[in-house]
Amino acid sequence: MQVTETTSEGLKREFQVLLPASELEDRLNTELSNIKGKAQLKGFRPGKVPVAHLRKVYGKSVMADVLQNAVNEANQKIVADNSLKLALEPQIEFPKDEEQNIVEKALEAKGDLAFKVKLEVLPTFDLVDLSDVTLTKPVLKPSDEEVQEALDRMAKQNRDFAAKDEGAAAETGDKVSIDFVGKIDGVEFEGGKGEDVDLELGSNSFIPGFEDQLVGAKAGDSRVVKVNFPEDYQAAQLAGKAAEFDITVKGVQAPGEVTIDDELAKRFGMEDLEKLKEAVSKAIGTDYDAASRRKTKKALLDALDGKYAFDLPPSLVAQEFASVWAQVEQDLKTREKTFEDEGTTEEKAQEEYRKIAERRVRLGLVLAQVGETADIKVSDDEVNQALFARVRQFPGQEKVVYDFYRNNPQALAELRAPLFEEKVVDHVLGQVKLVEEPVSKEALFAEDDEEAAPAETNEAAAEKAAG
């Protein structure tokens, strides 16, 4: 097999591969000889089928395997001999006049097998010194007031309700048990029917205006509640529509006293109220730490993006852009919006999101090289923990989900990639100066500017670069 590099432009490479007809013949005969002892054909004893007859019967299928093996061998040789890291799988290109009947020509040994291998390689770049980078890490600790507010909500949500006296009207804060049927233009709509539904008046858990119209209702009453679905309602077919609900009130209950004590703690599996307070404070702190992590990581990726400039594999950028753009179009479709509604044009939006795709690919490659240089690994135990966490998200389908990931290497890699990224981020944060800054809750959870929001990286690029 002869392999010759014919093109080397930027990150693009092209190789010409030539496999002489004599070698094709030898490979075919070797494969046929290997199956001779196993072949069972009518009229021949096992192991006694002539190779010429095997060629007539199995030649095409065996030659197809020979050609595929030759292509794979050429790809491996190109990568190994040139120490290449590929951005995507190589593209194989056969001569135009041979594409349709290449197996037949090879089988008849009418000529050498020639084809091109086109590929894109990952860029090479040096890691930069980050000792001059200073990042602000927002910090916020749960206050006693926040813990108390959380306890108040928990106590209110878990208080007991008792039936009111017969004929008593429902008040805000009471719980009513209702049956309802929703209609739009007199026709029932999907998902608009319920029976024995408990609704706390004033909880704002139903459509705006729904609960207000049940204040004053009594057990046994029938009412018609008229509401308008919000314009941004999650079910697009109902958004902005006027609806009527036929209501039957089956019971009215008054709330019991709200108490925050050891008994409340025991309802949540805690020994006493102090343990519950500690758990609540820890839970709030976990949310704050997660928000702080997101903002700190965003700042770090912004800093890295400003430190690196190198050529990006066009195919990886195109692939990432296609993924991002598909999400943009789906979001517009779901919200029934246009680019004009968003104050832009499709061309300008594509330009902006292409920059986002380039950023994600660039950062993915940078983090991958940092991880490889630092020999950062994700253990099988860590992947298993992530897998079990994912499985727990699908109660009742645990085995199906587990088997899917275990039998799908690509899906399992999608669990490994974010674990690798977070480890690399931790490593890089250790190379910069972090200055803690106390912030308010509003500042901590304030969303970033829209065009700076995509702080995530391209996992495909990271996987390729990290091998």
Summary of the structure (lengths in Angstrom):
residues: 467
radius of gyration: 32.9
end to end distance: 26.7
largest distance: 99.5
contacts: 1272
relative contact order: 0.11
helix: 48%
strand: 19%
